[in-house]
């Protein structure tokens, strides 16, 4: 091992984290190289010197300021909250649905033509009756009283 | 952290109590400004709090925490926000960032034993702190995480986004620089001498 290779091995050796092979190689080099030996010793002493710097304590207001910032954080919405509409949107959607159902349930608006509803209904009733083609039936008005009623035409008149 | 993820506020308080000092210390040594170090430390805790639902225990919590802290510090330094070194004239227990013991907010020695030793200790601490703060950012972070927070090589490499081999070289170069800068404090005579005879190195 040469001095250049020590760059990658010395710290782990001093930390006691070198494997057996690395430890043997480093110790062999240290035994032979005064400069690296001095460096290794001064690294050990440096470790103690660096301990002279105390930890920096947070100021007394640190915790209070952090809690204030945490309290100001917006509340987190769960995944499912994204699927639920806001109350206003939900109300508007439900009103729209109700209105759609109500509108679709309304009867169709009557045609705007000159034929009165009653006349139109009667025409439809009459034109479909094959009995009207039979002159003998028409001559006998009593038969007309036997004709079945047409509830759909009557209800539309209402 | 898993309890925090589950919404346990008390667990978050425990994390806060455990890591507030190490974080503030680390960030103070990185950005060299007490106020901004605390702001950054709070930002770290906020990000931990916001990301708690996504936290996955694929890495140690300390790795995750210090990675956030390191990135925030490096970004702040690169932004040039905290260029000026702080001169803390009224912080008891410190000799000021300038390292001049005469600016320390302490009483003149009143003859009580230990006061002179305190003065010397504070002066030495200031010199050491300045030497660390003079390191290049990545070397500084590596030394702080290795020496003061005792993280494993793999953790530090992950935080600094480098290989373990590169990290060991980084540490070697950083300690080599510190060994030279702090030679008057590091040499055997300086370390073993009585406090009265130890003199702060003049730069």
Interface residues (C-beta under 8 A of the other chain):
Chain A: X6 X7 X8 X9 X10 X11 X12 X17 X39 X42 X43 X45 X46 X47 X48 X49 X50 X52 X53 X54 X55 X56 X57 X58 X59 X62 X63 X65 X66 X69 X70 X73 X76
Chain B: X16 X20 X21 X22 X24 X25 X28 X29 X34 X37 X38 X41 X42 X45 X46 X49 X50 X53 X93 X121 X124 X125 X128 X129 X132 X143 X146 X147 X148 X153 X165 X168 X169 X171 X172 X173 X175 X176 X178 X179 X182 X185 X186 X187 X188 X191
